Amino acid sequence: MFTSITSLTGFLRTRTLTFLFLIVHGHASAQALSQPPIEHFFRNATASDVALSPSGRYLATIAAVGKRDGIVVIDLDNMKGDLTTSYAEADVQGMEWVNDDRLVYWLTDKQSGWGEQRGSGLFAVNRDGKERRTLAPTRDWGARVWRHPSFEQVLRDGSDDILVTAGERDEKSRDAYRLNTKTGRKTILTFDNPGYARDYIFDKEGIPRAAVGGDQGGQMVYYYVRDKADEKWTEVYRRNASLGEPGWTPVAFDFDGMLYVSQRVSSDTTGLYKFDWTTKKRGEKLAAHSRYDIGGGLVFDRTSRSLAGIRAQLDKAQTVWLDEKWTRWQAAIDGALPGMVNQLSRSDGKRVLISSFSDRAPRSWYLFEPESGKLERIASSRPWIEPAKMATQRFLRFKARDGMEIPAYVTMPATGTGKNLPLVTLIHGGPNLRGETWGWNAQAQFLASRGYAVLQ
């Protein structure tokens, strides 16, 4: 099915930013140290995110530009790449395509500690680097910043607009707005705010139709829905957060206006359910697992206007496809890239973007064209890492003193007998959040390269 596996080396060689995507050759030799240098594990990635434009013609990546991360855009039709935006004192943290000509993005500072970070702000720029606009300024984390716009999602309707929330009318509540990324003009979408709302779920037309709010004391959480933009909000669920009562969370709308919600039902784990608009209650179960939360991960196909699949973090990241063609594509990609977790996505065009990684291989990205069967590697986050020299991460469960099973990952040194090793335990924050997932981890791999077993 596949005609070629290539890289972008050829067409980027003559450009000043070509080093961002080149695969490093010749760094392994007979004289190479058995222990990779520490900087191999902790230096910034050459690429940290990749996204296709709505048409699939342009590819944007957050890539290393000197000592900072900026945005580079490649025209896939003529294979020309250009620097779109970068900063001397900040790094681009995330981005989204607004349309084929414009992107929205936000910042961070990878050279400062968490306590020194400023709010990420919100910015927009054309893919050619022109018409850059500040939509929300960066600011200190501790400042009262609910008034500033916060990015929610793109519309993908051909306009320059995005969806944001902001607390302009009340610092304790937020409204939803449609924001033009070129003019900065905002149009309020929740003039009839249900009260102390802070989160909204939008349908595919950009209308906020589900909301999560609370009381002034922060104890009660209220969940609201409405069938149409001009209807009043209806409270459908409430819980006392201070008592740890289980949540009822709106997740997403499909193209037919069906709302999917996440809830714990006679289980320790959350499942996905359809919302019954007639009874205003939880309806048919879509997906659930006895050991893992299934609380989101819905993959929609804009071309067929359907729910194509569901992603979940089990022992490893997994996607269950509900669409036959996506199932075929997944099988073909998994056959070409064995031993990897291969996550597929696409915009409205003919190209499919693959994000590929394993416990021994940092993330790389590929483009797949189903019609021709062409598979092409386009970027690698850490091309200097040699997967063969990395350690294997195993999943296991062990019983605590009270009999409760605790899921964990163990990374063992790639060499040696694996017996009588010193053990380092990496503790995550919590206590009610999943801390780790299967994949290449810089801390665990570094410690394993130095002879430690690592428990996460």
C-alpha positions as CSV (number, residue, x, y, z in Angstrom):
1,M,0.0,0.0,0.0
2,F,2.9,2.3,0.7
3,T,5.0,3.6,-2.2
4,S,7.7,5.5,-0.2
5,I,9.0,6.6,3.2
6,T,11.0,9.8,2.8
7,S,11.9,12.9,4.7
8,L,11.9,16.6,4.0
9,T,15.7,16.8,3.8
10,G,15.8,17.4,0.0
11,F,13.6,20.4,-0.4
12,L,14.6,22.1,2.9
13,R,18.4,21.7,2.5
14,T,18.8,25.2,0.9
15,R,16.8,27.1,3.4
16,T,18.2,28.8,6.5
17,L,15.8,26.8,8.8
18,T,16.5,23.4,7.3
19,F,18.3,22.2,10.4
20,L,14.9,22.1,12.1
21,F,13.8,19.0,10.2
22,L,17.0,17.3,9.2
23,I,17.6,13.8,10.6
24,V,21.0,13.8,12.2
25,H,23.3,11.2,10.5
26,G,26.7,10.0,11.4
27,H,26.5,10.7,15.1
28,A,26.7,7.0,16.1
29,S,30.2,5.5,15.8
30,A,32.3,2.8,17.3
31,Q,33.7,5.5,19.6
32,A,30.3,6.6,20.9
33,L,29.8,6.5,24.6
34,S,27.5,3.7,26.0
35,Q,25.8,6.4,28.0
36,P,24.2,9.2,25.9
37,P,25.1,12.7,27.1
38,I,22.8,14.3,29.5
39,E,21.9,17.1,27.1
40,H,20.5,14.5,24.7
41,F,17.6,13.9,27.2
42,F,16.9,17.5,28.3
43,R,17.7,19.8,25.4
44,N,14.7,21.4,23.7
45,A,13.0,19.5,21.0
46,T,13.5,20.5,17.4
47,A,9.8,20.2,16.8
48,S,7.1,20.0,19.5
49,D,3.8,20.3,17.6
50,V,2.7,19.9,14.0
51,A,-0.7,20.9,12.4
52,L,-2.3,20.8,8.9
53,S,-4.2,23.8,7.6
54,P,-7.9,23.3,6.9
55,S,-7.3,22.5,3.2
56,G,-4.3,20.3,4.0
57,R,-2.0,22.4,1.8
58,Y,0.0,24.0,4.5
59,L,1.8,22.5,7.5
60,A,2.7,24.5,10.6
61,T,5.2,23.3,13.2
62,I,6.4,24.7,16.5
63,A,10.1,24.4,15.8
64,A,13.5,25.4,17.4
65,V,14.5,28.8,16.0
66,G,17.9,29.4,17.6
67,K,17.3,29.1,21.4
68,R,13.6,29.7,21.2
69,D,10.6,27.9,19.7
70,G,8.7,29.7,16.9
71,I,6.3,28.7,14.1
72,V,7.5,27.5,10.7
73,V,5.0,27.0,7.9
74,I,5.6,24.8,4.8
75,D,3.6,24.9,1.6
76,L,3.3,21.2,0.8
77,D,2.4,21.8,-2.8
78,N,5.8,23.5,-3.7
79,M,7.7,22.3,-0.6
80,K,8.8,25.7,0.5
81,G,9.1,26.6,4.2
82,D,9.2,30.0,5.9
83,L,9.5,31.3,9.4
84,T,6.1,32.7,10.4
85,T,6.8,34.1,13.9
86,S,9.4,33.9,16.7
87,Y,10.3,35.8,19.8
88,A,13.7,36.7,21.5
89,E,12.4,36.3,25.0
90,A,9.5,33.7,24.7
91,D,8.6,30.4,23.2
92,V,5.5,29.5,21.2
93,Q,3.7,27.0,23.4
94,G,0.6,26.1,21.3
95,M,-1.1,27.0,18.0
96,E,-4.2,26.4,15.9
97,W,-5.0,27.1,12.3
98,V,-7.9,29.7,12.0
99,N,-8.1,29.3,8.2
100,D,-5.5,28.5,5.5
101,D,-4.0,32.0,5.8
102,R,-4.0,32.7,9.5
103,L,-3.0,31.0,12.8
104,V,-3.7,31.8,16.5
105,Y,-1.1,30.9,19.1
106,W,0.0,31.4,22.7
107,L,3.4,31.7,24.5
108,T,5.5,30.3,27.4
109,D,9.1,30.8,28.6
110,K,11.1,27.5,28.6
111,Q,14.1,29.2,30.1
112,S,12.3,30.2,33.3
113,G,10.9,28.1,36.1
114,W,7.2,27.5,36.7
115,G,7.1,30.2,39.5
116,E,8.5,32.8,37.1
117,Q,6.1,32.1,34.2
118,R,3.7,34.7,32.9
119,G,0.3,34.0,31.5
120,S,0.5,32.7,27.9
121,G,-1.4,35.5,26.2
122,L,-3.2,35.1,22.9
123,F,-1.9,36.2,19.5
124,A,-2.7,35.8,15.8
125,V,-0.6,36.0,12.6
126,N,-0.8,35.3,8.9
127,R,1.2,32.3,7.7
128,D,3.5,34.7,5.8
129,G,4.3,36.4,9.1
130,K,2.2,39.5,8.4
131,E,-0.6,41.1,10.4
132,R,0.5,39.9,13.8
133,R,-2.0,41.0,16.4
134,T,-2.1,40.7,20.2
135,L,-5.6,39.4,21.2
136,A,-4.8,39.0,25.0
137,P,-1.6,40.2,26.7
138,T,0.8,38.0,28.7
139,R,0.6,38.7,32.4
140,D,1.6,37.4,35.8
141,W,-0.1,34.2,36.9
142,G,-1.2,35.7,40.1
143,A,-2.9,38.7,38.5
144,R,-6.7,39.0,38.2
145,V,-6.9,38.2,34.5
146,W,-10.4,36.8,34.0
147,R,-11.2,39.9,32.0
148,H,-8.8,39.0,29.2
149,P,-9.9,36.6,26.3
150,S,-9.0,33.0,26.7
151,F,-8.8,30.8,23.6
152,E,-11.5,28.0,23.4
153,Q,-11.5,26.7,19.8
154,V,-11.4,27.6,16.1
155,L,-14.5,27.8,13.9
156,R,-13.2,26.5,10.6
157,D,-15.9,28.4,8.7
158,G,-13.6,30.3,6.4
159,S,-13.7,33.4,8.5
160,D,-10.9,35.0,10.6
161,D,-12.9,34.4,13.8
162,I,-12.2,32.2,16.8
163,L,-14.2,31.4,19.9
164,V,-13.0,32.7,23.3
165,T,-14.2,33.3,26.8
166,A,-13.7,36.4,28.8
167,G,-14.8,37.9,32.1
168,E,-15.6,41.4,30.9
169,R,-19.0,41.8,32.5
170,D,-18.2,40.0,35.8
171,E,-14.8,39.0,37.2
172,K,-16.4,35.9,38.8
173,S,-18.0,34.7,35.6
174,R,-17.1,34.3,32.0
175,D,-19.0,34.9,28.7
176,A,-18.4,33.3,25.3
177,Y,-17.5,35.5,22.4
178,R,-16.8,35.3,18.7
179,L,-13.5,37.1,18.2
180,N,-12.1,38.4,14.9
181,T,-8.3,37.7,14.9
182,K,-7.6,40.6,12.5
183,T,-9.7,43.4,14.0
184,G,-9.9,42.3,17.6
185,R,-13.7,42.8,17.5
186,K,-15.7,40.6,19.8
187,T,-19.4,39.6,19.6
188,I,-20.9,38.2,22.8
189,L,-22.7,34.8,22.5
190,T,-23.9,34.4,26.0
191,F,-25.7,37.7,26.9
192,D,-28.0,35.5,28.9
193,N,-25.2,33.9,31.0
194,P,-26.8,31.2,33.2
195,G,-24.8,32.5,36.2
196,Y,-21.2,32.2,37.3
197,A,-20.5,30.2,34.2
198,R,-16.8,29.4,33.5
199,D,-16.8,26.7,30.9
200,Y,-18.7,26.3,27.7
201,I,-19.2,23.6,25.1
202,F,-19.9,24.8,21.5
203,D,-21.7,23.0,18.8
204,K,-20.2,22.7,15.3
205,E,-21.8,26.0,14.3
206,G,-19.9,27.8,17.1
207,I,-23.0,28.2,19.4
208,P,-22.5,27.7,23.1
209,R,-25.1,25.1,24.1
210,A,-23.7,23.6,27.3
211,A,-22.2,25.4,30.2
212,V,-20.6,24.7,33.6
213,G,-21.1,27.2,36.4
214,G,-21.0,27.4,40.2
215,D,-22.0,29.4,43.2
216,Q,-20.0,32.3,44.8
217,G,-18.6,30.0,47.5
218,G,-17.3,27.5,45.0
219,Q,-19.0,24.6,46.6
220,M,-21.8,23.8,44.2
221,V,-21.2,23.1,40.5
222,Y,-24.1,23.5,38.1
223,Y,-24.5,22.1,34.6
224,Y,-26.7,23.8,31.9
225,V,-27.8,23.0,28.4
226,R,-29.9,24.7,25.7
227,D,-31.2,23.3,22.4
228,K,-30.9,26.5,20.4
229,A,-29.1,29.8,20.7
230,D,-32.2,31.7,21.5
231,E,-33.5,29.3,24.1
232,K,-33.1,29.8,27.9
233,W,-30.5,27.7,29.7
234,T,-31.9,24.6,31.6
235,E,-30.1,23.3,34.6
236,V,-29.7,19.5,34.1
237,Y,-27.4,18.5,37.0
238,R,-25.7,19.8,40.1
239,R,-23.2,18.5,42.5
240,N,-21.4,19.5,45.8
241,A,-17.8,19.7,44.9
242,S,-16.7,20.1,48.5
243,L,-18.2,16.7,49.3
244,G,-16.5,15.0,46.3
245,E,-19.8,14.2,44.5
246,P,-19.2,12.7,41.0
247,G,-19.3,15.1,38.1
248,W,-21.4,15.2,35.0
249,T,-19.3,16.8,32.3
250,P,-20.4,18.0,28.8
251,V,-17.7,16.9,26.3
252,A,-18.7,17.7,22.7
253,F,-21.4,18.1,20.1
254,D,-21.4,16.2,16.9
255,F,-22.5,17.5,13.5
256,D,-26.1,16.6,14.1
257,G,-26.3,18.5,17.4
258,M,-26.0,15.4,19.6
259,L,-24.3,16.2,23.0
260,Y,-21.9,13.7,24.5
261,V,-21.3,13.8,28.3
262,S,-18.9,12.1,30.7
263,Q,-20.1,10.6,33.9
264,R,-19.4,8.0,36.5
265,V,-22.3,5.5,36.6
266,S,-22.1,2.6,39.1
267,S,-18.3,2.5,38.6
268,D,-15.1,4.1,39.7
269,T,-14.4,5.2,36.2
270,T,-16.1,7.7,33.9
271,G,-17.8,6.7,30.6
272,L,-19.1,8.5,27.6
273,Y,-22.9,8.8,27.1
274,K,-25.3,10.5,24.7
275,F,-27.4,13.2,26.2
276,D,-31.2,12.7,25.8
277,W,-32.6,16.1,24.8
278,T,-36.2,14.9,25.4
279,T,-35.7,14.0,29.1
280,K,-32.7,16.3,29.6
281,K,-30.8,13.4,31.2
282,R,-28.0,11.0,30.5
283,G,-28.9,8.7,27.6
284,E,-27.4,5.8,25.7
285,K,-23.8,4.6,26.7
286,L,-21.2,5.2,24.0
287,A,-18.1,3.9,25.6
288,A,-16.8,2.8,29.1
289,H,-14.0,0.8,30.6
290,S,-13.8,-1.0,34.0
291,R,-10.3,0.3,34.8
292,Y,-9.8,3.5,32.8
293,D,-11.7,6.8,32.5
294,I,-13.2,7.4,29.1
295,G,-14.0,11.1,29.4
296,G,-13.3,12.6,26.0
297,G,-11.1,11.8,23.0
298,L,-13.9,12.1,20.4
299,V,-12.5,12.3,16.8
300,F,-14.7,13.9,14.3
301,D,-14.3,13.7,10.5
302,R,-15.2,17.0,9.0
303,T,-15.4,15.5,5.5
304,S,-18.0,13.0,6.3
305,R,-19.4,15.1,9.1
306,S,-19.5,12.1,11.5
307,L,-18.0,10.8,14.7
308,A,-15.1,8.7,13.4
309,G,-13.5,7.4,16.5
310,I,-12.7,7.5,20.2
311,R,-9.3,7.9,21.8
312,A,-8.5,6.7,25.3
313,Q,-5.5,6.4,27.5
314,L,-5.4,2.7,28.6
315,D,-2.1,1.0,29.3
316,K,-1.1,2.8,26.1
317,A,-2.9,5.4,24.0
318,Q,-5.5,3.6,21.9
319,T,-8.0,4.7,19.2
320,V,-11.2,2.7,18.5
321,W,-12.4,3.7,15.0
322,L,-16.1,3.7,14.2
323,D,-15.5,4.4,10.5
324,E,-14.3,1.7,8.1
325,K,-11.9,3.8,6.1
326,W,-10.2,5.1,9.3
327,T,-9.9,1.5,10.5
328,R,-8.1,0.6,7.2
329,W,-5.8,3.6,7.4
330,Q,-4.9,2.7,11.0
331,A,-4.0,-0.9,10.1
332,A,-1.9,0.2,7.1
333,I,0.0,2.8,9.2
334,D,0.6,0.4,12.1
335,G,1.9,-2.1,9.6
336,A,4.4,0.4,8.2
337,L,5.4,1.7,11.6
338,P,5.3,-1.4,13.9
339,G,5.7,-1.1,17.6
340,M,4.6,2.5,17.7
341,V,1.5,4.3,18.9
342,N,0.3,6.0,15.6
343,Q,-2.4,8.6,16.1
344,L,-4.2,9.8,12.9
345,S,-5.9,13.1,12.2
346,R,-6.8,15.2,9.2
347,S,-8.4,18.4,8.2
348,D,-10.6,18.8,5.1
349,G,-8.0,17.8,2.6
350,K,-6.6,14.6,1.1
351,R,-3.7,14.3,3.5
352,V,-3.7,12.5,6.9
353,L,-1.3,13.6,9.7
354,I,0.3,10.8,11.8
355,S,1.8,11.5,15.2
356,S,4.0,8.4,16.0
357,F,5.9,7.5,19.2
358,S,6.8,4.7,21.5
359,D,8.5,4.2,24.9
360,R,11.9,4.1,23.2
361,A,11.3,6.6,20.4
362,P,10.3,10.3,20.9
363,R,7.5,11.6,18.8
364,S,7.8,12.0,15.0
365,W,5.2,13.1,12.5
366,Y,4.3,11.7,9.0
367,L,2.0,12.6,6.2
368,F,-0.1,9.9,4.6
369,E,-2.0,10.3,1.3
370,P,-4.6,7.5,1.2
371,E,-5.1,7.8,-2.6
372,S,-1.5,7.2,-3.6
373,G,-0.4,5.2,-0.5
374,K,2.5,7.7,0.0
375,L,3.9,7.9,3.6
376,E,6.4,10.7,4.3
377,R,8.2,11.6,7.5
378,I,8.1,15.4,8.0
379,A,9.5,16.1,11.4
380,S,11.1,14.5,14.4
381,S,11.1,16.0,17.9
382,R,14.5,14.6,19.0
383,P,16.3,13.2,16.0
384,W,19.5,12.7,18.0
385,I,17.9,10.0,20.1
386,E,18.7,6.4,19.1
387,P,15.7,4.2,20.0
388,A,17.9,1.1,20.1
389,K,19.8,2.5,23.0
390,M,16.8,3.5,25.0
391,A,15.1,1.5,27.8
392,T,11.8,-0.3,27.6
393,Q,8.9,1.0,29.7
394,R,6.6,-1.8,31.1
395,F,3.1,-1.4,32.5
396,L,2.2,-3.3,35.7
397,R,-0.2,-3.3,38.6
398,F,0.7,-4.0,42.2
399,K,-1.4,-4.2,45.4
400,A,-1.2,-1.7,48.1
401,R,-1.6,-2.6,51.8
402,D,-5.3,-2.2,51.7
403,G,-5.6,-4.5,48.6
404,M,-6.2,-1.6,46.1
405,E,-4.4,-2.2,42.8
406,I,-2.1,0.6,41.8
407,P,-1.2,1.0,38.1
408,A,2.4,1.9,37.3
409,Y,5.1,2.0,34.7
410,V,8.6,0.6,35.2
411,T,11.6,1.6,33.1
412,M,14.6,-0.7,33.3
413,P,18.1,-0.1,32.0
414,A,18.7,-1.3,28.5
415,T,21.8,-3.2,29.5
416,G,22.6,-5.5,32.4
417,T,20.7,-8.3,34.1
418,G,17.9,-6.2,35.5
419,K,18.4,-7.5,39.0
420,N,19.4,-5.8,42.3
421,L,19.0,-2.4,40.8
422,P,18.7,0.9,42.7
423,L,15.1,2.3,42.2
424,V,14.0,5.8,41.7
425,T,10.3,6.6,42.0
426,L,8.9,9.7,40.1
427,I,6.0,11.1,42.0
428,H,3.3,13.1,40.1
429,G,0.8,15.7,41.3
430,G,-2.7,14.7,42.2
431,P,-4.2,12.9,44.0
432,N,-7.2,12.6,41.6
433,L,-5.4,12.9,38.3
434,R,-3.6,10.4,36.1
435,G,0.1,11.2,36.4
436,E,1.8,9.2,33.6
437,T,1.2,7.7,30.2
438,W,3.2,5.2,28.1
439,G,5.8,6.8,25.9
440,W,9.4,8.2,25.8
441,N,10.1,10.1,29.1
442,A,13.3,12.2,29.4
443,Q,13.7,11.8,33.2
444,A,13.0,8.0,33.2
445,Q,15.2,7.4,30.2
446,F,18.1,9.4,31.6
447,L,18.0,7.6,35.0
448,A,17.7,4.2,33.3
449,S,20.8,5.1,31.1
450,R,22.7,5.6,34.4
451,G,21.7,2.2,35.8
452,Y,18.6,3.0,37.7
453,A,15.2,1.3,37.6
454,V,12.4,3.9,37.4
455,L,8.9,3.5,38.9
456,Q,6.2,6.0,37.7
